[in-house]
Amino acid sequence: MLSRHRTVALRPHRLRAGLSPLALLWVLGGAATAQVSGAPEAPAPAKAPKIESLTTTTAPATPAVQAIAPGAAEATAAPAAAQARKSRELPPLVVARVSADPVPTLSPATFLDTLRMADRYQAMVDAGGWTALPADLVVKPGAGHPAIPALRKHLALVGDLAADAPMNDQLDATLVAAVKAFQARHGLPETGLIGRQTVAALNVPAATRQRQLAASAARQIGSNFAYGDRYVVVNIPSATVEAVDHGVVVRRYVAVVGKPDKATPRIEARITDVNLNPTWTLPVSIIKKEIIPKMRKDPGYLARERIRILGPGGVEVDPTAIDWSSEKAANYTLRQDSGLDNSLGQVRIDMPNKQAVYMHDTPSKSLFAREVRFHSHGCVRVAQVKELAGWLLEGTPGPNGPGSTWGPIEIETSIATNERLDIKLPKQIPVTFVYLTGYATPDGRAHFRDDIYGIDSPAVPMPDVAATGTIAPPTAPKSAAVPATPKASSTGSASARTPGDKPSLAKPSLAKPVQAAPVPPRPVPKVIADKGAVPGAAPAQSPGKAAAPRPTSTGAEKTAGDLVPPGSIPSRAALPPTD
């Protein structure tokens, strides 16, 4: 039967006489449809599964495509070039798991709660802390091990296990729940399994944990952050973004923050606008360090990346007219057009600040699936940033006049135009980037994240920028001492006027009191006195005084699971030289 119908499609004049009127109409209708669609050997119904696959598989990753998906006839008639473009659409977004805890990382009570928790951990230090577990310990639920009693004592001491829980050497259901609670407080996958990452976190000495709490509290001294009913918190060590509404985290987003040599700064600002289809103006540092060397090797680089050179008055300049053997290109404005390949993606969240950083989308979304997310040049990339933008735009008049709102459809429709649109918030929303390696929440729990820069160490003065991770980075070779950082540039610098994701954020303002706060006199000096500070350490500074960067030698990076004895965190370069 199938071969007969194929013959009808090819030579209908030979079989028309043998068909009934109804069958003849069906055949002729099918041939006519095939002729219109430009595919004479395939009836129209065969095209339907392709359209369904396009809209159900590709669209969820890029809702803008779903909003402007063509009809069946248009999709069938689309040229090969258009189909090639669709193949470049981003795959479905995969993100790392983050805690669903509704308690904010930062609240008005965080400073005092953390300071009290530092005192509590100091008492643990004075009592001898806890016993280290074997570094290669691996225990599955239901299994036993001689090290389990020591684990039980540790978890009971820090409050994850009830003090009256029975003591045995089995990883039973009660102990599994306690292990999950410990993992949640340390930003680890809540598996209940005892493995390398969990053992490494368990083996961090009590004195180091106390120091993290005390130093994090110290960094909050002098803060003037205006919380309000709705605010946004980025905890750099956690690589997460929290949208807080009336004291509750309504959504916690996976983020990618600054790598150790291009760290995300601590700031307090206000979100003023949401930019759809943003352009990216390249900072002078990127032009000098990346663009000029690339153009010397590949003159077509700017054209492929859709980066235009603009001279005085915004007049476009031909790249061939630039002397790329010199650094004259840094005198021009280089701007990347909007689009899927734009370095800022499809959404930018504007929050004016002296460090010229912000939150934004990205075309490179694979990093969101990683547990360690410290790869940006200083700005904060946010997974599902369109959802965050929708939350920020709540209460903002929509694009269709009074009474309309900015929902997912309105955002996607505006993005689909590929035209830049700046949406001003009627009420600015406070936002802060904080560096909390240890902090306490009102429910009496202490939370910890890794201190990649080692700035919690009393041997290293607290710099203005920092970035950390839940897992320590690979071992890095020792480097020579870094010279003192030159004076920070003013807010009118080129990098401040032309912010982007890729500036080298090594020139923060060091004069802000909140960023150069002294360590509290109670917990920190005790640890320094008991455990021994490194000679020559820079003293804590008084609020309101500018920090004076000093050269410090760089120690080897600690790998995951390495023990960090109290007072022995290696000193590191606080800041790389400014551009």
N, C-alpha and C positions, 0 to 999 in steps of 0.2 A: 504493500500500500504506500509505503514511504517513497519507493522508487517511482511509482506511478505519478505521485504528486510532483516529484522533481521533474519528470518528463513533461507534465502539464505546464510547469512554470517555464520550461525552455521552449517547447513547441506546442502552444495551446491550439493552433489551427488544426491539428491532426485529430484531436479528441473532443472537440466541442460538440460534435454531432452525437456522441455517445453519452453525454452527460445530461442530467436532469436540469431544468431551468434554475432550480435553487443552487445546485452544485456549480453550474456555469457562472452564476452571479458571484459565488464565493471565490471561484478561481480568478475571474476577471478583477474582482475587488482586491484580492491579494496581489495580483500582478501590478495593478495600478498603484497600490501603496508602495510596493517595492520599487517601482519606477520613480515615484516622487522622492523616496528616501535615498535614491542613488545606490541601492544595493539589490539588484535584480535577482540574486540567487538566494536571498534570505528574506522570508516574510516578516512583516512588521512585528508580530508577537515575539519573535526571537530576540528583538532588541530590548524588550522590557526588563529582563533580568540585569542587563548591564547598567541601566539607569538606576535601578533599585540598589545595586551594589555601590554605585558612586555616591548616592545620597545617604546611605546608611553606614558605610564604612569610612569614607573620607571625611564627610561633613562633621562628625563629632569632634575630630581633631582641630578643624578649622571652621567654626560655625559661620564665618563670613561667606564661605563657599556655599554652605547650605542656604543661606539667605538669598543668594543670587543664582541658585542652581537652575540651568536652563530646562526647558520642556523636552519631551522625548524627541520631537522632530529636530529641535535646535541642536541637541546633543548628538544626534545621529549625523547631522550635517556639519558638525564642527570640523574644522581643518585639523590636519595632523599636528600642527604647531600648538594649537589650543590643547589638544589631548596631552602633548608633552608637558605643557605647563601644569596641568592637573596632576601629573605624576610627581611633581615636585612639592605637592602639598605635604604638610607635616604629618607624621604618623600620630596615632592616638597618644595623648599625653600620659606618661607614666611618672608618678612621683613617689618619693620615699614616704614611709609612714611616719606621721608625727602624732604627738599626744593629742587626745581629744579633751584634755583637762580644761574645764571652763575657768579655772583660777588664773588670772593674769600673771605673767612674769613680773611685771612692774605695776605697782599701785602706790597710793600715798603712804601705805603702811610698810612698804618694802624696806626702807632704810632702817627703821627701828627693829622690825622683825629680824632682819639680817644681822644687825649688830647684836641682838640678844642671842641669836643662834651661834654667832662667833664666840660668845662667852660660854655657851653650852659645850661647844666643841673644844674650847680651851680646857674645860674641866675633864673632858675625855683624854686630852693630851696629858694633863697632869696625872691622870690615873693610869697612864701607860698605853692608851690607844687600843688597837686591836691586833690580833695575830695575822700575819701574812699567810696566804694560801699558796699551795704549789702553783707555779706559773703555768704548768701544763695540765692543770686540773680540768677534767671534763666529766660532768655527771648529768645523766638524763633523769627525768622524773621517774620515781619509783626505784632508782638504783641507790646503792649505798657507797660510802667512802669514809675512811678514817678522818678526813678533813671536815666533814659535815658538822660536827659539834662546834668547831671554831667558827664556821660560817654562821651557825645559829647564834652564837654569842655576839658576833659582829652585828647581825641584823637586828637582834634584840636591843643592842646598845644604841643604834641609830633610829630605832622606832619602827622598823619595817616588820618586825615579828614581836608578838606579844611576849612580855617578860616571863609569863607563866607557861609558855608553850613547852611541851615535853621535849626532853633532850634525847636524841638518838642519832644514828649515823645514816639515816635514810632521807632521801629527797622526796618527802611525802607531799600530799596536796597542800597542807598548811605552809610548808616551807617553799613550795613552788609559788604560791601567792605572794609570799614575802619577797622572793627573788624578783618577781615581776614588779612589785612596788619599788624595789631598789633600782631596777632597770629604768623604770619610768622617771625616777628622780634624776637619773644620770643621762637621759636622752638616748638610751639604748633600746634596741628592739625588745619588746616585752614578750619574750619567748618562755621564760621560766627555766631555761636551760642554763647550766653552768658551763661556760666556754671561755675562750681567750679574752674577748672584750669585757665580759662581766668580771672575770678574775682580775684583769688589769685595773678596772675601776675599784674593785674591792681592796686591792693591795695598795692603793694610794694612801700614804700615812695620814693619820688624824691631824698632825700638825700642818700638813699641806692643805687639807680641807679647811682647817681653821683659818689659814692664811688667805685662802680664796674668799671666804666669807668676809673677813675683815677688810681686804683690799676692795672687794666689790662695794661694800658699804661706804668705804672712803671715797670711791668715785662718785657716789651720790651726794656727797656733801656739797652744798652750795647750789644744788639743782633748783631751777625756777620753773620746771616743767609744769605747764597748766594742763592738768588731766582732763577736766570737763566730763560731760556725759559720754562722749564718744572720742576715742583717741586710738592711735596706732603705735605699736611698740615693735621694734626690730632688735632682738637680742643677738648680737653678732656671734658670740660663741655657739649659740643654738642654731644659727642659720635659719631662723623662722621669722615670720611676720604675724603679729596678732592684731586683729580688729576687735577692740574692746568697746562694748556698749553697756553703759550703766553697771560697770564693775564685772562684767562677764565677757569672756572671750567667745564671741559669736562664731569666729572662724580663725583657725591657725593655718597659715600658708607656708609651704616649703619655699625656701629662698636660697639663692646663691650670693654669697658676700665676698668681700675682697680677699685675695690671696695674700700670704704673709708679706710679700714685698710690695704690694699695692693695696694696703689694708683699708677697710672701711672706717671712716672716722666716727667718733661719738658726736652726736649733734642733738639739738633741740630746735625744732622748727614747726612750721604750720603748712599743711597741704592747702594750696590755693587753687590749683587747676588740675583737670584731667585732660591730657593731650591725646587725641586719637590720630592715628597715622602721623606720628611725629617725624620730623627730620632730625638728623644728628649733625651738629656742628663740631668738628674735630678740634680738640684742644691743641695748643701749640706743642705741648710735650709729645703728643702722638704724631703730629706732623714731622717733628724732628727725628724722633726715635724709630718710627715705623714707616710712615708714608714715603719720606724722601729716600731711604735705602731701597724700598721696594720699587719706586719709580726708576731708580738708577738701573735696576736689573730688568724691570718689566714695564716699559712705557705705557702698556695698555691696562695697567692695574686699576687706575681711577675709573676708566670707562666701564670696566666690568663690574666694579663695585657701585656704580652710579653715584660717584662722588664728583661734584662740580667745584671748580675753582672760581671764587668771586672776588673781584677787585673793588676799588672804591665805587660807591654808589650801587653796589650789587651787580655790576656788569660782569658777565661770565667771561673767563679768560681761557684761551686754548692751552691745554697742558704742554703742548710743544713749544709755547712761547716762554716757558719757565726754564731757568737754568738749574737743573736738578743736581748738578755737581756742587752747588752751593746750598745754603740754607735759606735762600730768598723766598722759597715757597711758604715759609712760616709767617711771612708778612701778609699773606692772603688768607681769606676765609675759605675753608674747605667744608662743604656741606653734602651729606648723603641724603638722597631723596627718600621719600616715604616708600613703604612697600614691605613685603614679607621678609626680604633680605636685609632690611634696615637693622643696624646693630641694636636699636632700641625696640625692635619688634613693632607691634601695632598700638601699644599703649605706653604712655609715660605719665608718671604721677609727679607733678611739679610741687616742690617744697623748697622755696628759696632759702639758701644758707651760704655761708662764707666758704665752705668746703666744696661747693658746687656738685653735690651728690644728690641722688634721687632714686626712686624705685621705678622699674620699667619691665616691659616684656622682653623677650629675646627670641631670635630664630633658632638658637641652639638650646633645645629643651632637654636633651639627654642628661644633662648634669642634675636635673631635678630628681632623678631616680637614685642618685647616690646618697650614701649615708654621710660622706664627707663632701661639703659643698662650699669650698673656699677657693674660687677660681676667677672671680671677676676682677676688674681693675679698680674697684672701690665703690661703685654704685651697687644697688641691691636689685637683683633680678628676682621676680616673683612668679611662681607657678600660679596658673589660674588668675592672672592679674586682672582679667576682664571682670571676674566676679568681685574682686576687691574694688575695682573701679565702680561697679554697680552699687556696692555698699557705700562708698564715699559719696556717690551722686544721689543717694536717697534724700528726697526733699528738694532736689534741684529741678526747676522746670524743664520738661522734656523738649524734644525737637519739634513737636507738633503743636506748639502754642500752649496757652494756659490750660491747666488740668492734665497735661500729658506728663509722663515720667520717663526716666532713663532706665528702662529694663533691658534684659539681654537682647531682645530683638532690636530695640532702638540703637543700642551700642553696635551691634553687628551690622545693621543697615548703614550706619554712618561710616564704619570702617570699610565697608564694601565700596564706597565711593572713591576710596584711595586719595581723598582730599584731606588735608590737615584740618582738624577741628579742635579748638581749645575751649573747654567747658569750665567756666569759673564757678567755684562753689559759693553759694550765698553765705555760708558760714564756714570759715576755715576750720580745719580739723587738726588738733595738735598731733605731732609725730615726733618720736625720739628714737635714735639709734643708741643703744646702751651696750656696755661690755660687762656683763655679769657672769663671771665664772662660778660664783657661788651666791646663792640668794635664798631667802626663806619666804614662805607664803603664810598667810594668816592661819592656815590650818595646822601649823606647827611642823611642816616638812621642810627639809633642806634640799636644795637642788644644786647640781654641779655640772659643769661642762669643762672640757679640756682648755688649758691655757697655752695655746700654741706659741705665743710670743714670749711667754715667761714673764709678763709684766706684773704678775702677782708677787714675784720674788722680791724680798726686801733689798736685794743687791742691785736691782735695776730700777731707775726712776720711771714713773708711769708716763709713757708718751701719750700723745693726743690721739693716736690711731692704734687700732689693734684688730686682730682677727684670730678666731680660734675654731676648733672643731670638736666633735664628740669622739673622734678617734685621732690619735696623734699622727702627724705626717711621717713619710719615710725619712730615714736618717739622711741628713744633709751634711756635706763636708764643712769643715770649719773655714771661716773666712777671716780675712784680716780686719783689724779695727777700722771702724767707719769714722771718717772725720765728722766734726761737729756740723750739725745741720745749719745751713745759712738761714738768715732771717726770713720768716714767713712773708709771702707776698701779700699785698693789700687786696682788698675785695675788688678793686678795679683791675686786677690782673687779667691777662688774656684767658687764662684757664677759668677764672670766675665768670667772665662774660660769655664764654662758649663752653658750657658744661657738656659732659658726655659720659658714657659708661667707661671709657678707657683712659681717663687721665691718670697720671701717676700721682696719687694723693699723698705725696710725701711732704706736703707743705701746709699742714693745718695751722690754724691759729692757736698758739699755745698760751694766750693770755686770758682765756676764759676761766673764771674761778672754778666752775664745775669740772673742768678738765685737768686741773692741777691741784687737786685737793690733797691735804695731808692724810696720812693714815691715822685712824683713831688711836688715842693714847693708850687705851686699855689692852686690846688684844694683840695688836701687831708688835709693839715694842717688846712684849713678853716673849713672843716667839723669837724675835731677833736676839734678845739677850740670852734665852735658854739654848737656842740652836746655833747661834753664831752667825752674825752677818758677815758678808764678804768685805774685807777691808777696802776702803775707798768708795763705798757705796754713796750715791748722791743722797743727800738728806731730803726729807719731805719738804714741800714748799708751802708757804702760807697762802690762803685763799686770796685771789685778786692779784697775785704776782705772776709775771710771765715766767714760764718754764725756760730754763737754760739748758738746751740739749748738750749732752756731753758724749764724747766717743766712748763706746763700750765694746769690748771684745765679744765676738760671737762664739757661742759654744755649739757643740753638735746637737742637732735636733733629737728629741727623745722619741723612740719608736713606740707603737702601741704595746702596752703591757710593761714597759720599762718602769721600774720603781723610781720614785723621785724622793730621795731621803730629805728630811727636813733641813732647810737651810742650804741645800746643795743644788738648787735649780741653776743651771749655767746662765751666766749673763749673756745677753744678746744685744745686737745693734738696735737701739730704740727706733731709729728712723733712717731710711736711706737718704742720700743727699737730694736736695730739691733740684728740680729741673732748671 
